[in-house]
Amino acid sequence: MISQHILTMPEGTLHLTWHHARHVQARGALLMWPDMRSPGHLFEEVDQGAPGLAPWLAEQGFDVAVMDQRGQGHSTPHSSRRNTLTLSRIITEDIPAALEGWSRLSSRKKTHVLAHGWGGVLTASCMARFPELRKCVLSQIFLGSRRTITTDTTESRHMLARQWGPSARFRRMLKGYMPAGYPNSIDEALPALQHQQHYAWIRRTDWLDDDGFDYRRALIRGGMPPTLHVAGEAEKANGHPADVAGFRDECGPHQGEFAMLGPGSGLARAYTTREMLLHPDARHEVYPRILQWLDEV
């Protein structure tokens, strides 16, 4: 069974899709947070139409909440010239509200959290800002999450130019926000302030927010929930394995395991950050590894 829920915010709404556990006795609860500019439904269906990670885990007995952060998917307000939402507000408002709302809906005091791409950076930032929320999180799984881009590859240079180069900045200035991606792209529109702040974070050595909050310092003595950091062996730009490993280290001392998805770890193929969610083979190669972590942590 699937049910839809709206969490009311001081400005706009958060949309939550609940994939109910297929077992009478659920094995646990899981909150899913998408990548930057991605709708939550990317957790729900793979490229060839088969059920994605969220319904797959529900079949295994987990109650799964798929979130749309404000401005993405079914959440509001949508990107416009008047939308002034920043990444800082996603960290300090959206994620705490999602955790509280999911706890209330599911009647569970604790949940696992799975985040894709930049969603992992936002989630880790929330844990650094609000130590009291860590007790609500049993474990975290970050799929291809990296804060900085330090690897100099053809693919990373192309991605930086496409998303933040002169043409992208001109489109943002013209519209007052960053428009949706080109045809066949999954990128959704993004408020201008988030687009600017995202670029600043990936190029900045220090993990600092605009108000001066030092996330790295907040985690220097540990405190992060147990976290599985997953990298795709085939990824050359958005979640390069070296950058994923660097983000694991940046999160301070914690039970942080690193998993590489590719032939080197016994898989039939190498995955990118997108493919670890959406490739049809992920259903029988990647998803069971996620389930194993949830059962063992």
C-alpha positions in Angstrom: 0.0 0.0 0.0 1.1 3.6 -0.8 -0.2 6.7 0.9 0.6 10.4 0.3 1.1 12.9 3.1 1.7 16.7 3.3 3.9 18.2 6.1 3.0 21.9 6.4 6.0 24.3 6.8 6.0 28.0 7.8 6.7 28.6 4.1 5.4 25.9 1.7 5.0 22.1 2.2 7.0 18.9 2.3 5.6 15.9 0.4 6.0 12.4 1.8 5.2 9.2 0.0 4.8 6.3 2.4 5.5 2.8 1.0 4.0 0.6 3.6 5.7 -2.6 4.7 4.4 -5.7 3.0 4.7 -7.7 6.2 2.4 -7.6 9.2 5.4 -6.9 11.4 7.6 -4.3 9.8 11.4 -4.8 10.1 12.0 -1.1 10.6 11.5 2.4 9.2 13.5 4.2 6.6 13.4 7.9 5.4 14.8 8.6 1.9 16.2 12.0 0.8 16.9 12.7 -2.9 19.8 14.3 -4.6 19.9 18.0 -5.4 17.5 18.9 -8.2 16.0 15.4 -8.1 12.4 14.4 -7.2 11.8 11.7 -4.7 10.2 9.4 -7.3 13.7 8.4 -8.5 13.6 6.0 -5.5 10.4 4.4 -6.8 11.1 3.0 -10.3 14.2 1.9 -12.2 14.9 2.8 -15.8 12.9 -0.1 -17.4 9.8 0.4 -15.2 10.4 -2.2 -12.5 9.8 -1.2 -8.9 12.7 0.9 -7.5 14.5 0.9 -4.2 11.6 2.2 -2.1 8.9 -0.4 -3.1 11.6 -3.1 -3.1 12.5 -2.4 0.5 8.8 -2.3 1.4 8.5 -5.8 -0.1 11.3 -6.8 2.3 9.3 -5.5 5.3 10.4 -1.9 5.8 8.1 1.1 6.1 9.7 3.6 3.7 9.1 7.4 3.4 10.2 9.0 0.2 10.6 12.8 0.6 10.5 15.7 -1.8 12.4 18.7 -0.3 10.8 22.1 -0.7 10.8 23.2 -4.3 11.3 19.7 -5.8 8.8 17.1 -6.9 5.4 17.6 -5.2 6.6 19.9 -2.5 6.2 23.7 -2.5 7.0 26.5 -3.2 8.3 25.7 -6.6 11.3 27.5 -8.0 10.7 31.0 -9.1 12.2 34.5 -9.0 10.5 35.0 -5.6 11.7 31.7 -4.0 14.5 32.5 -1.5 15.0 29.1 0.0 18.7 28.3 0.7 20.5 25.0 1.4 20.9 26.3 4.9 17.1 26.3 5.4 16.8 22.8 3.9 19.3 21.7 6.6 17.8 23.5 9.5 14.1 23.3 8.6 13.2 20.6 6.0 15.2 17.6 7.3 14.2 18.2 11.0 10.6 18.5 10.0 10.8 15.4 7.9 12.3 13.3 10.7 9.7 14.6 13.2 6.8 14.1 10.7 7.9 10.6 9.8 8.3 9.6 13.4 4.8 10.8 14.1 3.2 9.1 11.0 5.0 5.8 11.5 4.8 5.8 15.3 8.5 5.0 15.5 11.0 6.9 17.6 13.9 5.9 15.4 14.5 5.5 11.7 17.2 4.7 9.2 18.0 7.4 6.7 19.1 6.8 3.1 20.2 9.8 0.9 21.3 10.0 -2.7 24.1 12.3 -3.9 23.9 15.8 -2.4 21.1 14.6 -0.1 23.8 12.9 2.0 25.6 16.2 2.5 22.4 17.9 3.6 21.6 15.0 6.0 25.1 15.0 7.5 25.0 18.7 7.9 21.7 18.4 9.8 23.3 15.8 12.1 26.2 18.2 12.8 23.9 21.1 13.5 21.4 19.2 15.7 23.1 16.6 17.9 19.7 15.9 19.5 18.4 14.5 16.2 21.1 11.8 16.1 19.3 9.8 18.7 16.4 9.5 16.2 18.6 8.0 13.4 19.5 4.3 13.7 21.9 4.5 10.7 22.5 6.3 7.4 23.3 5.2 3.9 24.8 7.8 1.6 24.7 6.8 -2.1 27.4 8.6 -4.1 27.5 11.5 -1.6 30.4 14.0 -1.8 30.7 17.6 -0.7 33.6 18.7 -2.8 34.7 17.9 -6.4 38.5 17.4 -6.2 39.0 15.0 -9.0 40.1 16.5 -12.3 38.5 14.4 -15.0 37.0 15.2 -18.4 33.6 14.3 -17.0 33.9 16.5 -13.9 35.0 19.5 -15.9 32.1 19.0 -18.3 29.7 18.7 -15.4 31.0 21.9 -13.7 30.8 23.8 -17.0 27.3 22.6 -17.7 25.8 23.2 -14.3 27.7 26.4 -13.2 29.5 27.7 -16.3 28.7 31.1 -18.0 25.7 29.6 -19.9 24.2 28.2 -16.7 24.7 31.5 -14.8 23.1 33.4 -17.7 20.1 31.2 -17.6 19.8 31.7 -13.9 20.1 35.5 -14.2 17.5 35.5 -17.0 14.9 33.5 -15.2 15.7 34.5 -11.6 16.2 30.8 -10.7 18.1 27.9 -12.3 15.7 26.3 -14.9 15.1 22.6 -15.3 17.7 20.6 -17.2 17.8 20.1 -20.9 15.5 17.6 -22.6 16.1 14.0 -21.3 17.7 15.4 -18.1 16.3 14.5 -14.7 17.4 17.9 -13.3 14.5 20.0 -11.9 14.5 23.8 -11.5 16.4 25.2 -8.5 16.1 28.5 -6.6 18.9 30.9 -7.4 20.3 31.0 -3.9 20.5 27.2 -3.7 22.3 27.1 -7.0 24.9 29.6 -5.9 25.4 28.1 -2.5 25.8 24.6 -4.0 28.6 25.7 -6.1 30.3 27.6 -3.2 30.2 24.4 -1.1 31.7 22.1 -3.7 34.6 24.5 -4.4 35.2 25.6 -0.8 37.9 23.7 1.2 36.2 24.4 4.6 32.8 23.0 5.3 31.2 26.3 6.4 27.7 27.6 6.1 26.9 31.2 5.2 26.3 32.0 8.9 29.8 30.8 9.8 28.7 27.4 11.2 31.6 25.0 10.9 30.2 21.5 10.2 33.6 19.8 10.2 34.4 21.2 13.7 31.0 20.1 15.0 31.8 16.5 14.0 35.5 16.5 14.9 34.9 14.5 18.1 32.4 12.2 16.4 28.7 11.8 16.9 27.5 10.8 13.4 25.2 7.8 13.4 26.6 4.6 11.8 26.9 5.4 8.1 27.5 3.3 4.9 29.2 5.5 2.3 28.6 4.0 -1.2 30.6 4.9 -4.3 30.1 3.7 -7.9 33.2 2.3 -9.6 32.2 3.8 -12.9 31.5 7.3 -11.6 33.9 9.9 -13.0 32.2 13.2 -11.9 29.2 13.4 -9.6 30.3 11.2 -6.7 33.8 10.0 -7.8 35.0 7.3 -5.3 37.8 9.5 -4.1 35.4 12.4 -3.3 33.0 10.0 -1.6 35.9 8.6 0.6 36.9 12.2 1.3 33.4 13.1 2.5 33.4 10.0 4.8 36.6 11.3 6.4 35.2 14.8 6.6 32.3 13.5 8.7 34.6 12.9 11.6 35.1 9.8 13.7 32.1 7.5 13.3 31.2 3.9 12.3 31.6 4.8 8.7 32.0 1.9 6.2 33.0 2.5 2.6 31.5 0.3 -0.2 32.5 0.3 -3.9 30.0 -0.9 -6.5 31.8 -2.7 -9.3 33.6 -5.8 -10.4 36.3 -5.1 -7.8 33.7 -5.9 -5.1 32.2 -8.9 -6.8 29.5 -7.3 -8.9 28.9 -8.1 -12.6 29.1 -4.4 -13.6 30.5 -1.1 -12.5 27.8 1.5 -11.4 27.6 5.3 -11.5 25.9 7.3 -8.8 22.7 7.4 -10.9 22.8 3.8 -11.9 23.1 2.5 -8.3 19.5 3.6 -8.0 18.1 3.3 -11.5 19.9 0.5 -13.4 17.8 -2.6 -13.7 20.7 -4.7 -12.4 20.8 -2.7 -9.2 17.7 -4.6 -8.0 19.6 -7.8 -7.6 23.2 -6.5 -7.1 22.9 -3.2 -5.1 19.6 -3.3 -3.3 20.4 -6.6 -1.4 23.7 -4.9 -0.1 21.6 -2.0 1.3 19.2 -4.5 2.9 22.2 -6.4 4.4 23.5 -3.1 6.0 20.0 -2.3 7.4 19.7 -5.8 9.0 23.2 -5.9 10.4 23.9 -2.3 11.7 
